[in-house]
Amino acid sequence: MSDERTWKLLELLREATQFLSSKGLESSRLEAEWMLSSALDIRRIDLYLQFEKVLTGTEVESFRSLVRQRLAGRPLQYITGDAGFRLLDLTVDERVLVPRPETEILVEEALTHLGEQPAGQILDVGCGSGAIAVSVARECEAARLVATDLSSAAIAVARVNAERHSVAERIRFFCGDLLAPLATDARFAVILSNPPYIASTDIPTLQPEIRDHEPHLALDGGADGLDVVRRLVPLAARHLLPAGRLLIEVGAGQSDVVESLLEDSGFDASTIYTRADLTGIPRVVTGATPGR
Ligand SMILES: C[S@@+](CC[C@H](N)C(=O)[O-])C[C@H]1O[C@@H](n2cnc3c(N)ncnc32)[C@H](O)[C@@H]1O
């Protein structure tokens, strides 16, 4: 891309799309649009109303700097600072995992169970960006939540998202290991978690975009990926109300083991099942504690 000439918006967009595509990026036009709208600080849809606009040198350079970051492998969502999750745009950066579409299923499943325990609080363990807690708060007006994360940096991002979506008054954040920062007698109606669940030996084989940019604390689940889950399930059993429900996101091939963990921790076997994600992978394991 030459620095000498003036650029109209559509010309620059086309040029960048071609460039990104030649470097192997699949959704090059869409990604170029997201980066250009971010550089110009306008909504993506508004690009379409300004195709003939002549861009200033500063605008062109700030867009190019985003394209260079993308070519260096930085995830698009960290570059634009925004990730779509269910109904929301969430603020994200390297302090948190980019929320994934699979996790939208966990939220959907959680919402179907909230009616069973309308009075109790909901706990999100390992809240990261706040994707789960903030979405549940937005989509269920009565919900009151507690969210924990071992990373204080992640909690800072989650707080930003809670403020951004006007639910900060209904979510209390605590930094620490799993449920350790909470009172020993705290009891919840529903406990939700998308814990780190990738086996440590698989981390070096992840796509560089994930491996080199996303926080390993959010990914690495120990030898078989289930270190955090194994500690979380019995803790959750102790901190749920009678007939309270646990929902955990798991990786491919982990659901049978996690269902057994729930049974071993006293969850009612008749309530345990796994919901598949949109690609058919068993993804959200859930079960309830024995009822009253
Ligand atoms: C896979 S990410 C999920 C983030 C977010 N809930 C989401 O779904 O996008 C896992 C999160 O758990 C946190 N985490 C890892 N180990 C933890 C622990 N022992 N106690 C609390 N949080 C932990 C990480 O910091 C990270 O934010």
PDBQT file of the ligand as one rigid body, heavy atoms in Angstrom, charges set to zero:
ROOT
HETATM    1  C1  LIG A 301     -11.818 -19.999  29.848  1.00  0.00    +0.000 C 
HETATM    2  S1  LIG A 301     -11.698 -18.472  30.709  1.00  0.00    +0.000 S 
HETATM    3  C2  LIG A 301     -13.409 -17.996  30.752  1.00  0.00    +0.000 C 
HETATM    4  C3  LIG A 301     -13.631 -16.520  30.843  1.00  0.00    +0.000 C 
HETATM    5  C4  LIG A 301     -15.103 -16.116  30.698  1.00  0.00    +0.000 C 
HETATM    6  N1  LIG A 301     -15.918 -16.706  31.744  1.00  0.00    +0.000 N 
HETATM    7  C5  LIG A 301     -15.632 -16.543  29.340  1.00  0.00    +0.000 C 
HETATM    8  O1  LIG A 301     -16.404 -17.516  29.297  1.00  0.00    +0.000 OA
HETATM    9  O2  LIG A 301     -15.281 -15.925  28.338  1.00  0.00    +0.000 OA
HETATM   10  C6  LIG A 301     -11.343 -19.036  32.330  1.00  0.00    +0.000 C 
HETATM   11  C7  LIG A 301     -11.216 -17.944  33.391  1.00  0.00    +0.000 C 
HETATM   12  O3  LIG A 301     -10.964 -18.590  34.651  1.00  0.00    +0.000 OA
HETATM   13  C8  LIG A 301      -9.994 -17.871  35.361  1.00  0.00    +0.000 C 
HETATM   14  N2  LIG A 301      -9.347 -18.818  36.276  1.00  0.00    +0.000 N 
HETATM   15  C9  LIG A 301      -8.379 -19.733  36.017  1.00  0.00    +0.000 A 
HETATM   16  N3  LIG A 301      -8.078 -20.431  37.110  1.00  0.00    +0.000 NA
HETATM   17  C10 LIG A 301      -8.886 -19.945  38.112  1.00  0.00    +0.000 A 
HETATM   18  C11 LIG A 301      -9.038 -20.257  39.484  1.00  0.00    +0.000 A 
HETATM   19  N4  LIG A 301      -8.317 -21.221  40.074  1.00  0.00    +0.000 N 
HETATM   20  N5  LIG A 301      -9.944 -19.554  40.202  1.00  0.00    +0.000 NA
HETATM   21  C12 LIG A 301     -10.683 -18.576  39.625  1.00  0.00    +0.000 A 
HETATM   22  N6  LIG A 301     -10.576 -18.237  38.314  1.00  0.00    +0.000 NA
HETATM   23  C13 LIG A 301      -9.684 -18.914  37.566  1.00  0.00    +0.000 A 
HETATM   24  C14 LIG A 301      -9.076 -17.294  34.308  1.00  0.00    +0.000 C 
HETATM   25  O4  LIG A 301      -8.382 -16.164  34.792  1.00  0.00    +0.000 OA
HETATM   26  C15 LIG A 301     -10.071 -16.962  33.193  1.00  0.00    +0.000 C 
HETATM   27  O5  LIG A 301     -10.542 -15.657  33.299  1.00  0.00    +0.000 OA
ENDROOT
TORSDOF 0
